[in-house]
Amino acid sequence: MRIGYPCINRTLRCKADSAFRLSSYTEDRLILTVSSNLDCLEKILAFNSSKGILFFRITSDLVPFASHPVCKFDWQSHFKTRFSYIGNLIRAKKMRISMHPDQFTLINSVDRSIFARSVKELVYHAELLDLLGLDATAKVQIHVGGVYKDRPGSIQRFIERYGSLPEPVLRRLVIENDEKYPLSDCLAINRETGIPILFDKFHHEISNRGEGIPESIGLVSDTWDAGRDGLPMVDYSSQMTGERRGKHAFSLDERDFSTFLYSTRGYDFDVMLELKDKEESAMRALRVAFKDPRLVAI
């Protein structure tokens, strides 16, 4: 079991997701921004490794406008050496990487132009992970998408379009359960496509059809091929006290996390903490999990 957090490190004084307005796009500006983002990513990974944080979600904004028609620059060749170097660091430290495109990446959209843009965005994510030299255990996670007042039809549209995606995307893509498409729907899609399911514990607590957490971990584990996909990935969060239902907590609830680890002790997986204070909660989670035999030691 590896424990990690997504995208931003609040301790370090740098950003790996710096961007700029489309109206100010130039190749020189893109080069400077990507160079700075890669510098920061390298610092974040070094920080994480030193703390035993071995799971990290790389921001989708590492290369701004990479999937947009305005970007004609061959950033892949220009930064090939940098990506290779960072990928070597990731592998040397036995870290695991994931990515998560934004909510506008919709495979099952009723608008075919949105689907076409979504494919380009997914190709960018897969290509970035390929440039890092990471195997298929580095995943790109998405939601099933919209319901569009027709759940069966929207599920079927996802299934049909999934089969048309480029191989580099298929090799890395996973779906996560959410409020619109709970675990049972994701399992139905898996049965038709074979796509692995990333289990989101917080979404499941909000929307489920009676499956307990340990049972759910067992069900999603069966959708992962250990030799090809690696361990299942799990997103963890808890409810922010006093806020609307579904708002992620700012910081780790140590009691809840300890209960979660104990209840799932029969399963191996990597845990992404979707909490607002990022690396601070990850370091606390490592202390909570210190005696868990699943924890990967540095």
C-alpha positions in Angstrom: 0.0 0.0 0.0 1.2 3.4 -1.0 -0.3 6.6 0.3 -0.4 9.9 -1.6 -2.2 13.1 -2.5 -3.1 15.0 -5.7 -1.4 17.7 -7.8 -0.3 20.5 -5.4 2.2 20.6 -2.6 1.5 23.4 -0.1 4.8 23.2 1.7 7.0 24.0 -1.3 7.0 27.5 -2.9 6.4 26.4 -6.4 3.6 25.4 -8.7 3.5 22.5 -11.2 0.2 23.7 -12.6 1.1 27.2 -13.8 -0.9 28.3 -16.8 -1.8 31.4 -18.8 -4.7 32.8 -20.8 -5.3 31.4 -24.2 -5.3 34.9 -25.6 -1.6 35.3 -24.5 -0.5 32.0 -26.0 3.0 31.9 -27.6 5.4 29.1 -28.0 8.0 30.9 -26.0 5.5 31.3 -23.1 4.6 27.7 -23.3 8.2 26.6 -23.1 8.9 28.8 -20.1 5.7 27.6 -18.3 6.3 23.9 -18.9 10.0 24.2 -17.9 8.8 25.8 -14.6 6.1 23.2 -14.1 8.6 20.4 -14.6 11.0 22.0 -12.2 8.3 22.1 -9.5 7.2 18.5 -10.3 10.7 17.3 -9.7 10.8 19.2 -6.4 7.5 17.7 -5.3 8.5 14.2 -6.1 11.8 14.6 -4.2 9.9 16.0 -1.2 7.4 13.1 -1.4 10.1 10.5 -1.6 11.9 11.9 1.4 8.7 11.6 3.5 7.6 8.2 2.3 4.8 9.5 0.2 4.9 7.2 -2.7 1.7 7.9 -4.6 1.1 11.1 -6.5 -1.4 12.5 -9.0 0.3 14.7 -11.6 -1.7 17.8 -12.5 -3.4 17.9 -15.9 -2.1 21.4 -16.3 1.6 20.3 -16.5 1.5 21.2 -20.2 -1.0 24.0 -20.7 -3.2 23.8 -23.9 -1.5 20.5 -24.9 -4.8 19.2 -26.4 -6.0 22.5 -27.7 -5.8 23.3 -31.4 -3.7 26.4 -30.7 -0.8 24.2 -29.6 1.2 23.3 -32.7 4.5 23.2 -30.8 6.2 19.8 -30.5 6.5 19.9 -26.7 7.0 16.1 -26.6 10.3 16.3 -28.4 11.4 19.5 -26.8 11.0 18.2 -23.3 11.7 14.5 -24.0 15.0 14.5 -22.0 13.3 16.2 -19.0 10.4 13.7 -19.0 12.8 10.8 -19.2 14.8 12.1 -16.3 11.8 12.6 -14.1 10.4 9.2 -15.0 13.7 7.6 -14.0 13.4 9.3 -10.6 9.8 8.0 -10.2 10.9 4.4 -11.0 14.0 4.5 -8.9 11.9 5.6 -5.8 9.2 3.0 -6.6 6.5 5.7 -6.7 3.2 5.3 -8.4 1.6 8.0 -10.5 -1.9 8.8 -11.7 -3.7 11.6 -13.5 -7.3 12.8 -13.6 -8.6 15.0 -16.4 -11.2 17.6 -15.5 -15.0 17.2 -15.4 -15.3 18.3 -19.0 -13.7 15.1 -20.3 -16.8 13.2 -21.1 -16.7 9.9 -23.1 -20.5 9.6 -23.1 -21.4 13.1 -24.0 -24.4 13.5 -26.3 -22.4 16.2 -28.1 -19.9 14.5 -30.4 -17.7 17.6 -30.5 -17.2 17.2 -26.7 -16.4 13.6 -27.2 -13.8 14.4 -29.8 -12.2 17.0 -27.5 -12.3 14.5 -24.7 -10.4 11.9 -26.8 -7.7 14.5 -27.5 -7.4 15.3 -23.8 -7.1 11.6 -22.9 -4.4 11.1 -25.6 -2.5 14.0 -24.0 -2.6 12.4 -20.6 -1.6 9.0 -21.9 1.2 10.5 -24.0 2.6 12.4 -20.9 2.8 9.2 -18.9 4.4 7.4 -21.9 7.0 10.2 -22.0 7.8 9.5 -18.4 8.5 5.9 -19.3 5.9 4.6 -16.9 4.2 1.2 -17.4 0.4 0.6 -17.4 0.2 0.8 -13.6 0.2 4.6 -14.1 -3.5 5.3 -14.6 -5.7 8.0 -16.0 -9.0 8.2 -14.1 -12.3 9.6 -15.3 -15.9 9.6 -14.3 -18.5 7.7 -16.4 -20.0 11.1 -17.3 -23.5 12.6 -17.6 -26.8 10.8 -17.3 -28.6 13.0 -19.9 -32.0 11.8 -18.6 -31.3 8.3 -20.0 -29.1 6.2 -17.7 -29.1 3.0 -19.7 -28.5 4.8 -23.0 -25.7 6.9 -21.5 -24.0 3.8 -20.1 -24.3 2.0 -23.5 -22.8 5.1 -25.2 -19.9 5.0 -22.9 -19.4 1.3 -23.6 -19.5 1.7 -27.3 -17.2 4.7 -27.4 -14.7 3.1 -25.0 -14.0 0.5 -27.6 -13.1 3.1 -30.2 -10.4 4.8 -28.0 -6.7 4.7 -29.0 -4.7 1.9 -27.5 -2.4 4.2 -25.4 -5.5 5.5 -23.7 -7.2 2.1 -23.2 -4.0 0.8 -21.6 -4.3 3.4 -18.8 -7.9 4.4 -18.4 -9.9 3.6 -15.3 -13.4 4.8 -14.2 -14.4 5.8 -10.7 -17.8 5.6 -9.0 -19.5 8.8 -8.1 -23.0 10.1 -7.2 -24.3 9.8 -10.8 -22.9 6.4 -11.4 -22.4 4.4 -8.3 -20.4 1.2 -8.0 -23.0 -1.1 -9.4 -23.2 0.9 -12.6 -19.4 0.9 -12.9 -19.4 -2.9 -12.4 -21.9 -3.3 -15.2 -19.6 -1.2 -17.5 -16.6 -3.3 -16.4 -18.4 -6.5 -17.4 -18.8 -5.2 -20.9 -15.4 -3.5 -21.4 -13.0 -4.9 -18.8 -12.1 -1.4 -17.7 -10.7 -1.3 -14.1 -12.7 0.5 -11.4 -11.1 3.0 -9.1 -13.1 2.9 -5.8 -13.9 6.3 -4.4 -14.8 5.8 -0.7 -16.4 9.2 -0.2 -18.6 9.1 -3.3 -19.6 5.5 -2.3 -20.8 6.7 1.1 -23.0 9.3 -0.6 -24.4 7.0 -3.3 -24.5 3.2 -3.2 -26.9 0.3 -3.4 -26.2 -1.2 -0.1 -22.6 -2.5 -0.6 -20.3 -2.1 2.4 -16.8 -0.7 2.1 -14.9 -4.0 2.5 -17.3 -5.7 0.1 -16.8 -2.9 -2.4 -13.1 -3.1 -2.2 -13.3 -6.8 -3.0 -15.5 -6.2 -6.0 -13.3 -3.5 -7.5 -10.2 -5.5 -6.8 -11.5 -8.2 -9.2 -11.5 -5.6 -12.0 -7.8 -5.1 -11.8 -5.2 -7.3 -13.5 -2.3 -7.3 -11.0 0.3 -8.1 -13.6 -0.8 -5.4 -16.0 -2.6 -2.7 -13.9 -0.9 -3.0 -10.6 -2.7 -2.7 -7.3 -6.2 -1.2 -7.3 -6.4 2.5 -6.6 -8.7 4.0 -4.0 -9.6 7.6 -3.5 -10.2 8.5 0.2 -11.9 11.4 1.8 -14.4 12.2 4.5 -17.2 14.7 5.0 -16.3 18.3 6.0 -18.1 18.9 9.3 -20.9 21.5 9.2 -20.8 21.8 5.4 -23.2 20.5 2.6 -23.2 16.8 2.1 -20.5 15.8 -0.4 -17.9 18.5 0.5 -14.5 17.0 1.1 -12.9 17.5 4.5 -10.0 19.9 4.7 -7.8 17.6 6.7 -7.5 13.9 7.6 -9.9 12.5 10.1 -7.5 10.1 11.8 -10.2 8.0 13.5 -12.1 7.6 10.2 -9.0 6.7 8.3 -7.9 4.2 10.9 -11.3 2.6 10.8 -11.1 2.5 7.0 -7.7 0.7 7.1 -8.9 -1.8 9.6 -12.1 -2.6 7.8 -10.2 -3.2 4.5 -7.3 -5.1 6.0 -7.9 -8.1 3.8 -7.2 -6.2 0.6 -4.1 -4.5 -1.0 -4.5 -1.2 -2.7 -2.9 2.3 -3.1 -4.7 5.2 -1.4 -5.0 8.7 -2.8 -6.1 11.3 -0.1 -8.5 13.8 -1.6 -8.1 16.3 1.2 -7.5 20.0 1.0 -4.2 20.2 3.0 -2.5 17.7 0.7 0.9 16.6 1.9 0.1 17.4 5.5 -2.7 14.9 5.6 -0.5 12.4 3.7 2.2 12.6 6.3 -0.4 12.2 9.1 -1.9 9.2 7.3 1.5 7.5 7.1 1.8 7.9 10.9 -1.7 6.3 11.3 -0.8 3.5 9.0 2.7 3.0 10.5 2.0 -0.5 11.8 -0.1 -1.6 8.8 1.8 -4.5 7.2 0.6 -3.4 3.8 2.4 -0.1 3.9 5.3 0.2 1.5 8.4 1.3 3.5 11.0 3.7 2.1 
